[in-house]
Amino acid sequence: MPPASKKKAAEELIHGVKPYKAKRGEEYMNPAQEDHFRAILRAWRQELYDDTTRTVHNMQDEAANLPDPNDRASQETDRSLELRTRDRERKLIKKIDESLDMIDAHEYGYCETCGVEIGIRRLEARPTATQCIDCKTLSEIREKQLA
């Protein structure tokens, strides 16, 4: 496969999982779709766990006490940013686990606000989405008005 084709094929994967091809007349959030999203969420969670493990090892390896104050300050800034990123990912892992629980309860894929189907493509773009695009848009507009 030429390099451009490999790149395009890799871009189409969602955390290593191929996009879902819906069949005509297929019921929404059937077992095949639930399995599809379960695979995406588990792969995404594993990627985040791997990043965390890598960060811990890197911080242990870089535990040197640098003599130059500028180097120490730079190292501390880098660590602070890395830890902030990991904290955001920890919260994301919690959302992923909640989404997996919703799949197990057969409640995944429906808007928590209005109850309509969120949609396969939206869930593939944001597997932890809990609102349809209309409710999410209204929620963001309200948020901006209150800010």
Contacts in CASP RR format, 6 or more apart in sequence:
PFRMAT RR
TARGET T0000
AUTHOR 0000-0000-0000
METHOD contacts of the structure
MODEL  1
MPPASKKKAAEELIHGVKPYKAKRGEEYMNPAQEDHFRAILRAWRQELYD
DTTRTVHNMQDEAANLPDPNDRASQETDRSLELRTRDRERKLIKKIDESL
DMIDAHEYGYCETCGVEIGIRRLEARPTATQCIDCKTLSEIREKQLA
1 9 0 8 1.000
12 18 0 8 1.000
12 19 0 8 1.000
13 19 0 8 1.000
14 40 0 8 1.000
14 124 0 8 1.000
14 127 0 8 1.000
15 40 0 8 1.000
15 43 0 8 1.000
15 44 0 8 1.000
15 47 0 8 1.000
16 43 0 8 1.000
17 36 0 8 1.000
17 39 0 8 1.000
17 40 0 8 1.000
17 43 0 8 1.000
19 124 0 8 1.000
20 32 0 8 1.000
20 33 0 8 1.000
20 36 0 8 1.000
20 120 0 8 1.000
20 124 0 8 1.000
22 33 0 8 1.000
22 120 0 8 1.000
28 109 0 8 1.000
28 117 0 8 1.000
28 119 0 8 1.000
29 106 0 8 1.000
29 108 0 8 1.000
29 109 0 8 1.000
29 110 0 8 1.000
29 117 0 8 1.000
33 120 0 8 1.000
34 103 0 8 1.000
34 106 0 8 1.000
34 108 0 8 1.000
37 99 0 8 1.000
37 103 0 8 1.000
37 108 0 8 1.000
37 109 0 8 1.000
37 123 0 8 1.000
37 127 0 8 1.000
38 100 0 8 1.000
38 103 0 8 1.000
40 124 0 8 1.000
40 127 0 8 1.000
41 96 0 8 1.000
41 99 0 8 1.000
41 100 0 8 1.000
41 103 0 8 1.000
41 127 0 8 1.000
41 128 0 8 1.000
42 100 0 8 1.000
44 96 0 8 1.000
44 127 0 8 1.000
45 93 0 8 1.000
45 96 0 8 1.000
45 97 0 8 1.000
48 89 0 8 1.000
48 92 0 8 1.000
48 93 0 8 1.000
48 96 0 8 1.000
49 93 0 8 1.000
51 86 0 8 1.000
51 89 0 8 1.000
52 86 0 8 1.000
52 89 0 8 1.000
52 90 0 8 1.000
55 82 0 8 1.000
55 86 0 8 1.000
59 79 0 8 1.000
59 82 0 8 1.000
62 75 0 8 1.000
65 72 0 8 1.000
66 72 0 8 1.000
66 75 0 8 1.000
92 128 0 8 1.000
95 128 0 8 1.000
96 127 0 8 1.000
96 128 0 8 1.000
98 128 0 8 1.000
99 108 0 8 1.000
99 127 0 8 1.000
99 128 0 8 1.000
102 108 0 8 1.000
102 109 0 8 1.000
109 117 0 8 1.000
109 118 0 8 1.000
109 119 0 8 1.000
109 123 0 8 1.000
109 129 0 8 1.000
110 116 0 8 1.000
110 117 0 8 1.000
110 118 0 8 1.000
111 117 0 8 1.000
111 118 0 8 1.000
111 130 0 8 1.000
111 131 0 8 1.000
111 132 0 8 1.000
111 135 0 8 1.000
112 130 0 8 1.000
112 131 0 8 1.000
113 131 0 8 1.000
113 132 0 8 1.000
113 135 0 8 1.000
113 139 0 8 1.000
114 132 0 8 1.000
114 134 0 8 1.000
114 135 0 8 1.000
115 132 0 8 1.000
116 132 0 8 1.000
117 132 0 8 1.000
118 129 0 8 1.000
118 130 0 8 1.000
118 131 0 8 1.000
118 132 0 8 1.000
118 133 0 8 1.000
119 132 0 8 1.000
122 129 0 8 1.000
122 132 0 8 1.000
122 133 0 8 1.000
123 129 0 8 1.000
129 136 0 8 1.000
131 139 0 8 1.000
END
